[in-house]
Amino acid sequence: MDLDLRKLRYFVAVADQRHFGRAAERLHIAQPVLSRQIRAFERELGCALFVRTTRSVELTAAGRKLHEEARGLTASVEAALRRVRDADRGARRLAIAFSPGLHVSEAIVAFTARHADLEVDLVPSRWWEGDAPLRDGRAHVGYLRGPFDTAGLRVVPVGREPRVACVPVTHRLARRAELLSADLEGEPVLDARRRRTSSVEEKFELIAAGHGVALVPLSVARSYPRPDLVHVPVTDAPPVETCLAVPEGGCEGPVADFVEVATTVLRQRAAAHVPRPAREHPGAP
């Protein structure tokens, strides 16, 4: 069968929202039209993608797999079309991917001071994507957290940061000054193996609702503060490595210049902002 990219985008919208009405609003189409398109897509694929009830919409096993694959497909197509349009108008562009909670703005400021003629795009790398934006062509360079598959990539370490346990403010561990990994044994930990979430906001919303806890980098905890969550240092958890990554063979011209500038800027920033190992919660004693 020929893949209908329009139906694929419709599927991704419903899978992201888990709601036909909200997905239809996001797509600016009528809900009955969206429902018909999804049913037609399921018939073409020969399998059900959603389990629908009067109160919820959940992905089937096939739907979860397609959701995983579809993001890269649609993003790759959009990136290819953008490159075609750029070539037509002679635009020069640098696309930079970044992991949640990491701040690349200082490096961009230093880089654009040398390359004012370049357009810079920012590509958020979702919680579970890792190096995907570099693999599917959305980004030329990434400011990312490890670990991820480094095969075919040039990786430049720039820093490391501790991890903290994110728990509801009412949790039994919330008033502890620090934790060990053993303290989390028996707790439902929200990670990619247990429950993949599409964003940090979704993960934290689930934690606040009592669906589990999570071990997250300190910069993520500080970038998404909320009064109903507490972030407690886990002293024996291995730190998270941060790095710049570029596809092999792609580190030349403006990309090479950005890597050089960003390496200096980000290493200096990491050295100047060594996180203090303290419990993070506004208003906590």
C-alpha positions as CSV (number, residue, x, y, z in Angstrom):
1,M,0.0,0.0,0.0
2,D,1.0,3.6,-0.5
3,L,1.4,5.5,2.7
4,D,-1.0,8.4,3.0
5,L,1.0,11.1,4.9
6,R,-2.2,13.1,5.6
7,K,-3.8,10.1,7.4
8,L,-0.5,9.5,9.2
9,R,-0.5,13.0,10.6
10,Y,-4.1,12.6,11.6
11,F,-3.2,9.4,13.5
12,V,-0.3,11.1,15.3
13,A,-2.6,13.9,16.4
14,V,-5.1,11.4,17.9
15,A,-2.3,9.3,19.4
16,D,-0.7,12.4,21.0
17,Q,-4.0,13.8,22.4
18,R,-5.7,10.4,23.2
19,H,-8.9,12.3,22.3
20,F,-10.6,12.7,18.9
21,G,-12.1,16.1,19.8
22,R,-8.8,17.7,20.9
23,A,-7.0,16.2,17.9
24,A,-9.6,17.6,15.5
25,E,-9.2,21.0,17.1
26,R,-5.4,20.8,16.7
27,L,-5.8,19.8,13.0
28,H,-8.5,22.4,12.3
29,I,-10.9,19.8,10.9
30,A,-14.3,18.5,12.0
31,Q,-14.3,15.5,14.5
32,P,-16.5,13.3,12.3
33,V,-14.1,13.8,9.4
34,L,-11.2,12.8,11.6
35,S,-13.0,9.7,12.8
36,R,-13.7,8.6,9.2
37,Q,-10.1,9.2,8.2
38,I,-8.8,7.1,11.1
39,R,-11.2,4.3,10.4
40,A,-10.1,4.3,6.7
41,F,-6.5,4.3,7.7
42,E,-7.1,1.2,10.0
43,R,-8.8,-0.6,7.1
44,E,-5.9,0.2,4.8
45,L,-3.4,-1.1,7.4
46,G,-5.6,-4.1,8.2
47,C,-5.3,-3.6,11.9
48,A,-6.9,-1.6,14.8
49,L,-4.8,1.3,16.0
50,F,-7.1,2.5,18.8
51,V,-9.3,1.0,21.5
52,R,-12.2,3.4,21.7
53,T,-14.7,3.6,24.6
54,T,-17.1,6.3,25.6
55,R,-14.6,7.7,28.1
56,S,-11.2,7.1,26.6
57,V,-9.0,6.4,23.5
58,E,-6.0,4.1,24.0
59,L,-3.5,2.8,21.5
60,T,-3.4,-0.9,20.6
61,A,0.0,-2.6,20.4
62,A,0.0,-1.9,16.7
63,G,-0.9,1.7,17.4
64,R,1.9,2.2,19.9
65,K,4.4,0.8,17.4
66,L,3.1,3.1,14.6
67,H,3.1,6.1,16.9
68,E,6.8,5.3,17.7
69,E,7.6,5.1,14.0
70,A,5.4,7.8,12.7
71,R,7.1,10.7,14.6
72,G,10.3,10.1,12.8
73,L,8.6,9.6,9.4
74,T,6.6,12.8,9.5
75,A,9.5,14.8,11.0
76,S,11.8,13.6,8.3
77,V,9.4,14.5,5.5
78,E,8.8,18.0,7.0
79,A,12.6,18.5,7.3
80,A,13.1,17.4,3.7
81,L,10.5,19.8,2.4
82,R,12.0,22.6,4.4
83,R,15.4,21.9,2.9
84,V,13.8,22.0,-0.6
85,R,12.2,25.4,0.1
86,D,15.5,26.7,1.6
87,A,17.4,25.6,-1.6
88,D,14.8,27.4,-3.7
89,R,15.3,30.7,-1.9
90,G,19.0,30.3,-1.3
91,A,18.6,30.3,2.5
92,R,21.3,29.1,4.8
93,R,20.0,27.3,7.9
94,L,21.4,25.6,11.0
95,A,19.0,23.3,12.9
96,I,20.0,22.6,16.5
97,A,18.3,19.8,18.6
98,F,18.2,20.0,22.4
99,S,17.1,17.7,25.1
100,P,14.4,18.9,27.7
101,G,15.9,21.2,30.3
102,L,19.1,21.9,28.5
103,H,19.8,25.6,27.6
104,V,21.6,26.3,24.3
105,S,20.8,30.0,24.0
106,E,24.2,31.2,25.1
107,A,26.0,29.2,22.5
108,I,23.6,30.4,19.8
109,V,24.2,34.0,20.8
110,A,28.0,33.5,20.5
111,F,27.6,31.6,17.2
112,T,25.3,34.1,15.5
113,A,27.7,36.9,16.4
114,R,30.0,35.3,13.8
115,H,27.3,34.1,11.4
116,A,24.6,36.7,11.3
117,D,23.5,35.5,7.8
118,L,22.5,32.1,9.0
119,E,19.0,31.2,10.1
120,V,18.9,29.1,13.3
121,D,16.1,26.6,14.0
122,L,15.6,24.9,17.3
123,V,14.3,21.3,17.4
124,P,13.2,20.0,20.8
125,S,14.3,16.4,21.2
126,R,11.5,14.8,23.2
127,W,12.0,12.9,26.4
128,W,12.3,9.6,24.6
129,E,13.9,10.6,21.3
130,G,17.6,11.0,22.2
131,D,19.5,11.3,18.9
132,A,16.5,10.8,16.6
133,P,16.5,14.4,15.2
134,L,20.1,13.8,14.0
135,R,19.2,10.5,12.4
136,D,16.1,11.6,10.6
137,G,17.5,14.9,9.2
138,R,15.6,17.3,11.4
139,A,18.8,18.7,13.0
140,H,22.4,19.3,12.0
141,V,23.7,19.2,15.5
142,G,22.4,18.2,18.9
143,Y,22.9,19.3,22.5
144,L,21.8,16.1,24.1
145,R,21.9,13.9,27.2
146,G,23.3,10.4,27.1
147,P,23.1,7.6,26.9
148,F,22.1,7.1,23.3
149,D,23.5,5.1,20.3
150,T,26.6,7.0,19.2
151,A,27.3,4.8,16.1
152,G,27.7,7.1,13.1
153,L,27.9,10.2,15.3
154,R,30.8,12.5,16.4
155,V,30.2,13.2,20.1
156,V,31.9,15.9,22.2
157,P,31.3,15.8,26.0
158,V,30.5,19.1,27.6
159,G,29.3,18.4,31.1
160,R,27.4,16.2,33.6
161,E,24.6,16.7,36.1
162,P,23.2,14.8,39.0
163,R,19.8,13.1,39.0
164,V,17.0,13.6,41.4
165,A,13.9,11.7,42.3
166,C,10.7,13.5,41.3
167,V,7.9,12.6,43.7
168,P,4.5,14.1,44.7
169,V,4.6,16.5,47.6
170,T,2.5,14.1,49.7
171,H,4.8,11.1,49.0
172,R,6.4,9.3,51.9
173,L,9.9,10.3,50.6
174,A,9.1,13.9,49.9
175,R,10.5,15.2,53.2
176,R,13.8,13.4,52.9
177,A,16.9,15.6,52.4
178,E,18.5,13.0,50.1
179,L,17.9,9.4,48.9
180,L,19.7,6.3,47.8
181,S,18.6,4.3,44.9
182,A,17.6,1.5,47.3
183,D,15.0,3.9,48.8
184,L,13.1,3.8,45.4
185,E,12.8,0.0,45.4
186,G,9.2,-1.1,45.1
187,E,8.1,2.3,43.7
188,P,6.5,2.4,40.3
189,V,9.1,4.3,38.2
190,L,7.9,6.1,35.1
191,D,10.4,5.4,32.4
192,A,10.3,4.4,28.8
193,R,10.0,0.7,29.6
194,R,7.1,1.2,32.0
195,R,5.2,4.0,30.3
196,R,6.5,6.2,27.5
197,T,5.3,9.8,27.7
198,S,5.3,12.3,24.9
199,S,6.7,15.2,27.0
200,V,8.2,16.1,30.4
201,E,4.9,17.9,31.2
202,E,3.0,14.7,30.7
203,K,5.4,12.7,32.9
204,F,5.2,15.2,35.7
205,E,1.4,15.4,35.5
206,L,1.3,11.6,35.9
207,I,3.6,11.8,38.9
208,A,1.6,14.5,40.6
209,A,-1.5,12.4,40.0
210,G,0.1,9.5,41.9
211,H,0.9,7.2,39.0
212,G,4.6,6.8,40.0
213,V,7.9,8.5,40.5
214,A,10.7,9.3,38.2
215,L,14.5,9.8,38.3
216,V,15.3,12.9,36.2
217,P,18.3,15.2,35.5
218,L,18.4,18.1,37.9
219,S,18.2,20.6,35.0
220,V,14.8,19.1,34.0
221,A,13.5,19.4,37.5
222,R,14.5,23.0,37.7
223,S,13.1,23.9,34.2
224,Y,9.7,22.5,35.0
225,P,9.0,23.5,38.6
226,R,5.5,23.0,40.1
227,P,4.3,23.2,43.7
228,D,2.8,19.7,43.9
229,L,6.2,18.0,43.2
230,V,9.4,17.6,45.1
231,H,12.8,16.8,43.7
232,V,15.1,14.9,46.1
233,P,18.8,14.2,45.3
234,V,19.7,10.6,44.8
235,T,23.3,10.5,46.0
236,D,24.4,7.2,44.5
237,A,22.7,7.6,41.1
238,P,25.3,8.0,38.3
239,P,25.4,11.5,36.8
240,V,23.9,12.2,33.4
241,E,26.4,13.1,30.7
242,T,25.7,16.1,28.3
243,C,27.3,16.4,24.9
244,L,27.2,17.9,21.5
245,A,26.6,15.3,18.7
246,V,26.9,15.6,15.0
247,P,26.4,12.9,12.2
248,E,29.8,11.7,11.0
249,G,30.7,13.6,7.8
250,G,28.4,16.4,8.7
251,C,30.8,18.4,10.9
252,E,32.0,21.0,8.5
253,G,31.3,24.6,7.6
254,P,28.8,26.3,10.0
255,V,28.2,23.1,11.8
256,A,31.9,22.8,12.7
257,D,31.9,26.4,13.7
258,F,28.9,25.9,16.0
259,V,30.5,22.9,17.6
260,E,33.7,24.8,18.3
261,V,31.8,27.8,19.8
262,A,29.3,25.7,21.7
263,T,31.9,23.4,23.2
264,T,33.6,26.4,24.8
265,V,30.4,28.2,25.9
266,L,28.7,25.1,27.3
267,R,31.7,23.8,29.2
268,Q,32.2,27.2,30.8
269,R,28.5,27.3,31.7
270,A,28.6,23.8,33.2
271,A,31.7,24.7,35.3
272,A,30.0,27.9,36.5
273,H,26.7,26.2,37.4
274,V,27.8,23.2,39.3
275,P,24.4,22.0,40.8
276,R,24.2,21.9,44.6
277,P,23.1,18.6,46.0
278,A,20.0,20.0,47.8
279,R,16.4,19.1,47.9
280,E,14.4,21.2,45.4
281,H,11.0,22.4,46.4
282,P,9.8,26.0,46.9
283,G,8.4,26.4,50.3
284,A,9.9,23.2,51.7
285,P,11.5,23.4,55.1
